[in-house]
Every structure is written in structure tokens, then in C-alpha cells.
Amino acid sequence: MGMSVTISVATEQDAEQIFRLQYLCFQSEAALYGNYRIAPLVQTLDSVRQELVSDCVFVARLGDEVVGSVRGSITEDGAAAIGKLCVHPRLQGHGIGARLLRAAESALAEERGAKRFRLIAGHRSEGNLRLYRRVGYEAVGTSQGTDGVPMIVLEKAAGTYAATA
Ligand SMILES: CC(C)(COP(=O)(O)OP(=O)(O)OC[C@H]1O[C@@H](n2cnc3c(N)ncnc32)[C@H](O)[C@@H]1OP(=O)(O)O)[C@@H](O)C(=O)NCCC(=O)NCCS
């Protein structure tokens, strides 16, 4: 590939880069649903800063540039909610998304005691759903975002890794 992308824990200094990357990456989802009020697009920089303090946040870096991000936190029922997975459009399709997901899952299980992982995907986001199924997630229900987009809820038990992951 001729490039070396590393995955590491995000620092507070990464807030602006994560904020801008997320805004760029989720344009394709907004276009797919004709909805530019989806949560990753309306999240404020302050809210991203807060998540960096409270959540498990990972970034993918190419040199000094943040080219991918994901976060997760433990919910009231003890499952870990993973979200806002994104990879720069220029670097998608090289496994960075799957690596970010794996890093978040490991940290949430090992450092925060997660026994299950949960994430949501737009019902028409075929590529995203394929990625999640490939690494062992199964649809467990549906939900509706505040933006009105129907979402599919997927879960997997900690320690479940698909053979091809
Ligand atoms: C979802 C997202 C984070 C995935 O990131 P990614 O880095 O492209 O993910 P991966 O590379 O791990 O997997 C994507 C595809 O590349 C393929 N792939 C992975 N490694 C590969 C490699 N080394 N060579 C060729 N293809 C590869 C995967 O098999 C997968 O193929 P598929 O689409 O046919 O299933 C990215 O598309 C994104 O930012 N989308 C916009 C935001 C978004 O929708 N986020 C998710 C919200 S639920």
C-alpha cells in the first residue's frame, strides 16, 4: 500500500481533527438519507472534546493527520455503545475501519469490562452493515434517531470474532 496507518488512543489535542474528519466522512451518509441533520454532522466541537475525556476514543493516523476515528462508552445496561466510526474517503477500503473497531472493542472489554458491544447503522447503509456482520455483529432490533433516520441495532458478545475478521 506504501503507507503506514497507525491506530492509537486519541488525545485532547485531536479534538478539532476528529471533528472535521467526522464532518467530512458523514457527508456520504447524509446524502444517502437526504438528511444533513444526522447526529455526526450536528455534533459540536465541545461535545467531541467532552467525549475525548469520558469515552474510549481511538484515531487512525497517517503521519500527523487523523484519517480515522471511533468511540465507545459503557451504557447503563453494561453493554458498550460504539459509534461514529469513520475513515477519510481517500483511505476507505483498506481495512482501517475494521482495525479501529477492533481497537475500540479490545479497550472497552479490557479496560471498562464490556461484555457486549452495540452499534447502530442506517438501514440502507449496506457497506456499513456488511462490515459489522463480517466482524461478528448481528441485528437485534431497530431504533429511530432524533433525525428520523431508521437505524438497525447490532450487537455481539465480547470475545466473538468472525473467522475472516
Ligand atoms: C464505514 C467506514 C468507517 C468503513 O471504513 P473502511 O476503512 O473503509 O472499512 P474497511 O476497509 O475495514 O472495510 C470496507 C471494505 O473494504 C474491504 N477491505 C478491507 N481491507 C481491504 C484490503 N486490504 N484490500 C481491499 N479491500 C479491503 C472490506 O472487505 C470492505 O469491503 P465491503 O465494503 O465489500 O464489505 C467508512 O466507509 C466511512 O467512514 N463511512 C462514512 C461514515 C459512516 O458511515 N460510518 C459508519 C456509521 S454506522
The ligand as an SDF file (V2000), in Angstrom:
LIG
                    3D

 48 50  0  0  0  0  0  0  0  0999 V2000
  -17.7650    2.8030    7.5000 C   0  0  0  0  0  0  0  0  0  0  0  0
  -16.3040    3.1630    7.2970 C   0  0  0  0  0  0  0  0  0  0  0  0
  -15.7480    3.6900    8.6020 C   0  0  0  0  0  0  0  0  0  0  0  0
  -15.5230    1.8940    6.9010 C   0  0  0  0  0  0  0  0  0  0  0  0
  -14.1400    2.2130    6.8600 O   0  0  0  0  0  0  0  0  0  0  0  0
  -13.1150    1.4190    5.9080 P   0  0  0  0  0  0  0  0  0  0  0  0
  -11.7480    1.7380    6.3760 O   0  0  0  0  0  0  0  0  0  0  0  0
  -13.4390    1.6600    4.5060 O   0  0  0  0  0  0  0  0  0  0  0  0
  -13.5060   -0.0870    6.3020 O   0  0  0  0  0  0  0  0  0  0  0  0
  -12.7470   -1.3990    5.8360 P   0  0  0  0  0  0  0  0  0  0  0  0
  -11.6910   -1.0690    4.8620 O   0  0  0  0  0  0  0  0  0  0  0  0
  -12.3620   -2.1360    7.0690 O   0  0  0  0  0  0  0  0  0  0  0  0
  -13.8930   -2.2110    5.1210 O   0  0  0  0  0  0  0  0  0  0  0  0
  -14.5240   -1.6540    3.9600 C   0  0  0  0  0  0  0  0  0  0  0  0
  -14.3590   -2.5600    2.7670 C   0  0  0  0  0  0  0  0  0  0  0  0
  -13.0080   -2.6690    2.3830 O   0  0  0  0  0  0  0  0  0  0  0  0
  -12.6370   -4.0390    2.2450 C   0  0  0  0  0  0  0  0  0  0  0  0
  -11.2230   -4.1950    2.6110 N   0  0  0  0  0  0  0  0  0  0  0  0
  -10.7100   -4.2160    3.8520 C   0  0  0  0  0  0  0  0  0  0  0  0
   -9.3710   -4.3610    3.7890 N   0  0  0  0  0  0  0  0  0  0  0  0
   -9.0500   -4.4090    2.4780 C   0  0  0  0  0  0  0  0  0  0  0  0
   -7.8290   -4.5170    1.7840 C   0  0  0  0  0  0  0  0  0  0  0  0
   -6.6680   -4.6230    2.4190 N   0  0  0  0  0  0  0  0  0  0  0  0
   -7.8810   -4.5000    0.4370 N   0  0  0  0  0  0  0  0  0  0  0  0
   -9.0470   -4.3930   -0.2180 C   0  0  0  0  0  0  0  0  0  0  0  0
  -10.2360   -4.2710    0.4010 N   0  0  0  0  0  0  0  0  0  0  0  0
  -10.2310   -4.2830    1.7210 C   0  0  0  0  0  0  0  0  0  0  0  0
  -13.5430   -4.7330    3.2000 C   0  0  0  0  0  0  0  0  0  0  0  0
  -13.6760   -6.0960    2.8800 O   0  0  0  0  0  0  0  0  0  0  0  0
  -14.8140   -3.9720    2.9930 C   0  0  0  0  0  0  0  0  0  0  0  0
  -15.4350   -4.4220    1.8070 O   0  0  0  0  0  0  0  0  0  0  0  0
  -17.0080   -4.4090    1.5770 P   0  0  0  0  0  0  0  0  0  0  0  0
  -17.4100   -2.9730    1.5230 O   0  0  0  0  0  0  0  0  0  0  0  0
  -17.1790   -5.1050    0.2870 O   0  0  0  0  0  0  0  0  0  0  0  0
  -17.6310   -5.1250    2.7310 O   0  0  0  0  0  0  0  0  0  0  0  0
  -16.1330    4.2250    6.1750 C   0  0  0  0  0  0  0  0  0  0  0  0
  -16.7080    3.7370    4.9950 O   0  0  0  0  0  0  0  0  0  0  0  0
  -16.7630    5.5800    6.4970 C   0  0  0  0  0  0  0  0  0  0  0  0
  -16.1390    6.4450    7.1020 O   0  0  0  0  0  0  0  0  0  0  0  0
  -18.0340    5.7960    6.0580 N   0  0  0  0  0  0  0  0  0  0  0  0
  -18.7400    7.0390    6.2840 C   0  0  0  0  0  0  0  0  0  0  0  0
  -19.1640    7.2000    7.7220 C   0  0  0  0  0  0  0  0  0  0  0  0
  -20.0310    6.0360    8.1640 C   0  0  0  0  0  0  0  0  0  0  0  0
  -20.9770    5.6670    7.5130 O   0  0  0  0  0  0  0  0  0  0  0  0
  -19.7020    5.4280    9.3350 N   0  0  0  0  0  0  0  0  0  0  0  0
  -20.4010    4.2900    9.9000 C   0  0  0  0  0  0  0  0  0  0  0  0
  -21.6440    4.7200   10.5910 C   0  0  0  0  0  0  0  0  0  0  0  0
  -22.5920    3.2970   11.1540 S   0  0  0  0  0  0  0  0  0  0  0  0
  1  2  1  0
  2  3  1  0
  2  4  1  0
  2 36  1  0
  4  5  1  0
  5  6  1  0
  6  7  2  0
  6  8  1  0
  6  9  1  0
  9 10  1  0
 10 11  2  0
 10 12  1  0
 10 13  1  0
 13 14  1  0
 14 15  1  0
 15 16  1  0
 15 30  1  0
 16 17  1  0
 17 18  1  0
 17 28  1  0
 18 19  1  0
 18 27  1  0
 19 20  2  0
 20 21  1  0
 21 22  1  0
 21 27  2  0
 22 23  1  0
 22 24  2  0
 24 25  1  0
 25 26  2  0
 26 27  1  0
 28 29  1  0
 28 30  1  0
 30 31  1  0
 31 32  1  0
 32 33  2  0
 32 34  1  0
 32 35  1  0
 36 37  1  0
 36 38  1  0
 38 39  2  0
 38 40  1  0
 40 41  1  0
 41 42  1  0
 42 43  1  0
 43 44  2  0
 43 45  1  0
 45 46  1  0
 46 47  1  0
 47 48  1  0
M  END
$$$$
